[in-house]
Structures are given as C-alpha cells and as structure tokens.
Amino acid sequence: MPYDSNSIVLTNIGKTFATSRGQITALTDINIAIGDGEFFSIVGPSGCGKTTLLRILAGLDTASCGSVDIALKSGDRPVNSMVFQEQSVFPWMTVIDNVAYGLKLRGIPKKERYEIAEDYIRMIGLSKFAKAYPHQLSGGMKQRVSVARAFANDPEILLMDEPFGALDEQNRIILQQELLRIWDLSKKTTVFITHSIDEALCLSDRILIMTAHPGTVKSIVNVNLSRPRDIAAIRTTLHYNELFQSIWLTLREEVLKVKELELADG
C-alpha cells in the first residue's frame, strides 16, 4: 500500500541483553518503513522480541545498534502514546480525568482538555460513566478508557501491545470494532502487537511476521481489505481466509522452531 511519506523508519535495529549465561540477542537486523497513517501490526512466536521492539519505538528501551527515525509533524504533540495489555488506568481518577491525563501533563487548560476527553469518551460509548471510577467499570470498559486516553493525547504515533489480549472474545470484538472506528477518524500511524492472526487481519494495512528468537523480519504481508471494515463481514470473505492460511503457514514454521528449542533446553 503506497504512502505519501514514512512516519517511522527502523534501520538495522538490534538488541542484546547481558544475562548470567552471557549475551542474549533478542533482535537482529530489523529494517522496516511504516507509512504515515498506516496501521501496522506485528505477529510472531512467543519470545521473538515483539514487545522489545515496541519498547524501543516508545523510547522505553534503547537499541544496541541501528537507528529509529520518527517523522514529527508538530513540535507541540507527544511522539507516542502506548496502550498496554494490562489495564493501566489510574484507580484514583474518574474516567474523564484518566482520559484527560496526558493533556493535563501537556499543560492544556482544564476546560479544553475536558472537551477533548468528552469527545473520546463519547466515541467509546462511556459518556454515562465519565464521572465513574475504575472500580465501577468492567475490564473491557477500563481498556476502552486506555484506548481513549491514548487517542485523546494526539500523539504522532500510537503504540499498542496486545491491548485486547486479556479480554473475552465478545469484548475483544467490540473493542476491535471501536478501535477501527476511532482510527478511521484520525488515521493515526499505529503499531500494534498481537498473537492473533485474525486480529491483525481485521485491523491492519500490513502485517510484519517475525522469526523465532532472535527476532528479525521474516515477511511483511499486505492485507488489502477495503476500509471502513466490519469485522464480522470481512471474516466471511475469500481474501481474508486466503490471507489467514498464508500467514499461518509462514508463522507455523517459527512457532515449531520455538517448540523444538524448548524441548532441547528441557
């Protein structure tokens, strides 16, 4: 899928960790260009370095070699916002204060940040709960708040680390559809980690398939499913099923490598 410009360029990224058993290479030779406004997902076997790569993008970790270049459109916006798998809402804050938290840190006046927060709370269907506290919300509702907070902060890029992985199937589908709806409005450059081929296909423009440890690029798949998307509808299409089978056959080789290594170490 062509893009007018690249939002993120990763060049020769590698990451090693010092352990009691010596140096461990987590990532090697990662070269990716992610387009401005692209929804880019990463799948791979457990332990392949997906989260490490996302943490490097977020500035929470540093690469051992290589470079990360992020195109900034505005000097007054944060570079990124991150949504974690674990519920990361602040229990002592109401929903509206949670969603407005990043805006508060940026010095946005209270009236303005509440107006912005209210818009995103409405988008996620929680207007009636704006003054509620997290203990009054379900797990799915809390994760909606996390997503709304990330978008409300208006970052250059959005980073999501298996944000729906801990949810039941029904809540996961609802939140996937809501994420698509909000993303369609903003077209924000998004990097999304998931273990689910289905989730990656439903959400993404392209999907990076990573190798088993040490993680590197095995292939990148163009999804080419039309937008806007209805998740239930696209699952019934021939193209979706062809892509699913192709990705699984590619990914399966790497998953089996992990199993072989686990058996050898055992």
C-alpha positions as CSV (number, residue, x, y, z in Angstrom):
1,M,0.0,0.0,0.0
2,P,1.6,3.3,-1.1
3,Y,2.0,6.2,1.4
4,D,3.0,9.8,0.7
5,S,5.7,9.6,3.4
6,N,7.1,7.4,6.1
7,S,6.2,8.0,9.7
8,I,8.7,5.5,11.2
9,V,11.9,4.1,9.7
10,L,13.8,1.4,11.6
11,T,17.3,0.7,10.2
12,N,19.4,-2.3,11.2
13,I,17.9,-2.5,14.7
14,G,19.5,-5.0,17.0
15,K,19.1,-5.6,20.7
16,T,21.2,-7.7,23.0
17,F,20.9,-8.3,26.8
18,A,23.5,-9.3,29.3
19,T,22.5,-12.3,31.4
20,S,24.2,-14.7,33.7
21,R,24.5,-17.1,30.7
22,G,26.2,-14.4,28.6
23,Q,24.9,-12.1,25.9
24,I,21.4,-12.9,24.5
25,T,20.4,-11.5,21.2
26,A,16.7,-10.5,21.2
27,L,16.5,-8.7,17.9
28,T,18.7,-8.6,14.9
29,D,18.7,-6.7,11.5
30,I,15.3,-5.1,11.8
31,N,14.6,-2.9,8.8
32,I,11.1,-1.5,8.4
33,A,9.5,1.6,6.9
34,I,6.0,2.3,8.3
35,G,3.9,4.8,6.3
36,D,2.3,7.9,7.6
37,G,-1.2,7.0,8.7
38,E,-0.6,3.2,8.4
39,F,-2.0,0.6,10.8
40,F,0.9,-1.8,11.1
41,S,0.7,-5.0,13.1
42,I,3.4,-7.3,14.3
43,V,2.9,-11.1,14.9
44,G,5.4,-13.7,15.8
45,P,6.0,-16.6,18.2
46,S,6.5,-16.1,21.9
47,G,9.9,-14.7,22.8
48,C,10.7,-13.3,19.4
49,G,11.1,-9.7,20.7
50,K,7.8,-8.1,19.6
51,T,7.4,-6.2,22.9
52,T,11.1,-5.3,23.0
53,L,10.8,-3.8,19.5
54,L,7.8,-1.8,20.6
55,R,9.6,-0.6,23.8
56,I,12.4,0.7,21.6
57,L,9.9,2.6,19.5
58,A,8.4,4.0,22.6
59,G,11.7,5.2,24.0
60,L,11.4,2.9,27.0
61,D,14.4,0.8,25.9
62,T,17.3,1.5,23.6
63,A,18.6,-0.5,20.7
64,S,22.1,-2.0,20.9
65,C,22.6,-0.9,17.3
66,G,20.8,0.7,14.4
67,S,18.5,3.8,14.3
68,V,14.9,4.8,14.8
69,D,13.7,7.8,12.9
70,I,10.2,9.2,13.6
71,A,8.9,12.0,11.4
72,L,7.4,14.7,13.6
73,K,4.6,16.8,12.2
74,S,4.3,19.2,15.1
75,G,6.6,20.2,18.0
76,D,3.8,20.5,20.5
77,R,2.5,16.9,20.3
78,P,3.9,13.9,22.1
79,V,5.9,11.5,20.0
80,N,3.9,8.5,21.1
81,S,1.2,7.1,23.4
82,M,1.2,3.5,24.4
83,V,-1.6,1.1,25.3
84,F,-0.6,-1.9,27.3
85,Q,-2.2,-5.3,27.7
86,E,-2.6,-4.7,31.4
87,Q,-5.2,-2.3,32.5
88,S,-3.3,0.9,33.1
89,V,-6.0,3.3,34.2
90,F,-5.4,5.3,37.4
91,P,-7.7,3.9,40.1
92,W,-7.9,7.2,42.0
93,M,-9.1,9.2,38.9
94,T,-12.5,9.3,37.3
95,V,-12.9,8.2,33.6
96,I,-12.7,11.8,32.3
97,D,-9.6,12.6,34.4
98,N,-8.0,9.3,33.2
99,V,-8.7,10.2,29.5
100,A,-7.6,13.8,30.0
101,Y,-4.4,12.9,31.9
102,G,-1.9,13.2,29.0
103,L,-3.5,16.5,28.1
104,K,-3.0,17.8,31.6
105,L,0.7,16.9,31.5
106,R,1.0,18.9,28.3
107,G,-0.5,21.9,30.1
108,I,-3.8,22.0,28.2
109,P,-6.3,24.2,30.2
110,K,-8.9,22.2,32.1
111,K,-11.9,23.3,30.0
112,E,-10.2,22.4,26.7
113,R,-8.9,19.1,27.9
114,Y,-12.3,18.1,29.3
115,E,-13.9,18.9,26.0
116,I,-11.4,16.7,24.1
117,A,-11.8,13.9,26.7
118,E,-15.6,14.1,26.5
119,D,-15.4,13.6,22.7
120,Y,-13.3,10.4,23.0
121,I,-15.4,9.1,25.9
122,R,-18.5,9.5,23.7
123,M,-16.7,7.6,20.9
124,I,-16.0,4.7,23.1
125,G,-19.6,4.7,24.4
126,L,-18.9,5.6,28.0
127,S,-20.5,9.0,28.3
128,K,-22.7,7.8,31.2
129,F,-19.6,6.7,33.1
130,A,-17.5,9.9,32.7
131,K,-17.6,10.6,36.4
132,A,-17.2,6.9,37.4
133,Y,-14.0,5.4,39.0
134,P,-12.3,2.4,37.5
135,H,-13.5,0.0,40.3
136,Q,-17.0,0.7,39.0
137,L,-16.1,-0.5,35.4
138,S,-15.7,-3.9,33.8
139,G,-12.4,-5.0,32.4
140,G,-13.5,-4.2,28.9
141,M,-14.6,-0.7,29.9
142,K,-11.3,0.0,31.6
143,Q,-9.5,-0.9,28.4
144,R,-11.7,1.4,26.4
145,V,-10.6,4.2,28.7
146,S,-7.0,3.3,28.0
147,V,-7.6,3.5,24.3
148,A,-9.5,6.8,24.5
149,R,-6.6,8.3,26.7
150,A,-4.1,7.3,24.0
151,F,-6.0,8.9,21.2
152,A,-7.0,12.0,23.2
153,N,-3.3,12.8,23.8
154,D,-3.0,13.2,20.0
155,P,0.5,11.6,19.7
156,E,2.5,11.3,16.4
157,I,2.3,7.5,16.7
158,L,0.1,5.1,18.6
159,L,1.8,2.0,20.1
160,M,-0.4,-0.9,21.3
161,D,1.0,-4.0,23.0
162,E,-1.7,-6.7,22.9
163,P,-4.3,-4.3,24.3
164,F,-7.2,-6.8,24.0
165,G,-5.3,-10.0,24.8
166,A,-6.8,-10.4,28.3
167,L,-10.4,-9.8,27.2
168,D,-13.0,-12.4,26.4
169,E,-14.0,-12.9,22.8
170,Q,-17.1,-10.8,22.9
171,N,-15.4,-7.7,24.5
172,R,-12.4,-8.2,22.2
173,I,-14.6,-7.9,19.0
174,I,-16.4,-4.9,20.4
175,L,-13.2,-3.1,21.2
176,Q,-11.6,-4.1,17.9
177,Q,-14.5,-2.5,16.1
178,E,-14.4,0.6,18.2
179,L,-10.7,0.9,17.6
180,L,-11.3,0.7,13.9
181,R,-14.0,3.4,14.1
182,I,-11.8,5.8,16.1
183,W,-8.7,5.1,13.9
184,D,-10.7,5.8,10.7
185,L,-11.4,9.3,12.0
186,S,-7.8,10.1,12.9
187,K,-5.7,7.9,10.5
188,K,-3.0,7.9,13.2
189,T,0.1,5.9,12.5
190,T,-0.3,2.8,14.7
191,V,2.0,-0.1,15.6
192,F,0.0,-3.0,17.1
193,I,1.4,-6.2,18.6
194,T,-0.8,-9.2,18.7
195,H,-0.6,-13.0,18.9
196,S,-3.8,-13.3,16.9
197,I,-3.7,-13.6,13.1
198,D,-7.4,-12.8,13.0
199,E,-7.0,-9.6,15.0
200,A,-4.0,-8.5,12.8
201,L,-6.0,-9.1,9.6
202,C,-9.1,-7.3,10.9
203,L,-7.2,-4.2,11.9
204,S,-4.1,-3.8,9.7
205,D,-2.9,-2.4,6.5
206,R,0.3,-4.5,6.7
207,I,1.5,-7.3,9.0
208,L,5.1,-8.0,9.9
209,I,5.8,-11.7,10.6
210,M,8.8,-12.1,12.9
211,T,11.0,-15.1,13.1
212,A,11.7,-17.2,16.3
213,H,14.4,-15.9,18.6
214,P,16.4,-13.9,17.7
215,G,13.6,-11.9,16.2
216,T,14.0,-10.5,12.7
217,V,11.8,-9.8,9.7
218,K,10.6,-13.0,8.1
219,S,8.0,-11.3,5.8
220,I,5.6,-8.4,5.5
221,V,2.1,-9.1,4.2
222,N,-0.2,-6.5,2.5
223,V,-3.7,-7.0,3.9
224,N,-5.6,-5.2,1.1
225,L,-9.0,-5.4,2.7
226,S,-11.2,-2.4,2.0
227,R,-11.9,0.2,4.6
228,P,-14.0,1.0,6.6
229,R,-14.2,-2.5,7.9
230,D,-16.9,-4.6,9.5
231,I,-15.1,-7.3,11.4
232,A,-17.9,-9.9,11.2
233,A,-18.3,-9.3,7.5
234,I,-14.6,-9.4,6.4
235,R,-14.1,-12.8,8.2
236,T,-16.5,-14.3,5.7
237,T,-14.6,-13.2,2.6
238,L,-12.4,-15.4,0.5
239,H,-9.5,-13.0,0.6
240,Y,-9.5,-12.9,4.4
241,N,-9.3,-16.7,4.5
242,E,-6.6,-16.9,1.9
243,L,-4.5,-14.4,3.9
244,F,-5.1,-16.2,7.2
245,Q,-3.9,-19.5,5.7
246,S,-0.9,-17.9,4.1
247,I,0.2,-16.1,7.3
248,W,-0.4,-19.2,9.5
249,L,1.7,-21.4,7.2
250,T,4.5,-18.8,7.4
251,L,4.2,-18.3,11.2
252,R,3.8,-22.0,11.9
253,E,7.4,-22.7,10.9
254,E,8.6,-20.2,13.5
255,V,6.3,-21.5,16.2
256,L,7.6,-25.0,15.7
257,K,11.2,-23.8,16.0
258,V,10.3,-22.4,19.4
259,K,8.8,-25.7,20.5
260,E,11.9,-27.5,19.3
261,L,14.2,-25.2,21.3
262,E,12.1,-25.6,24.4
263,L,12.3,-29.4,24.1
264,A,16.1,-29.2,23.5
265,D,16.5,-27.0,26.6
266,G,14.3,-29.2,28.6
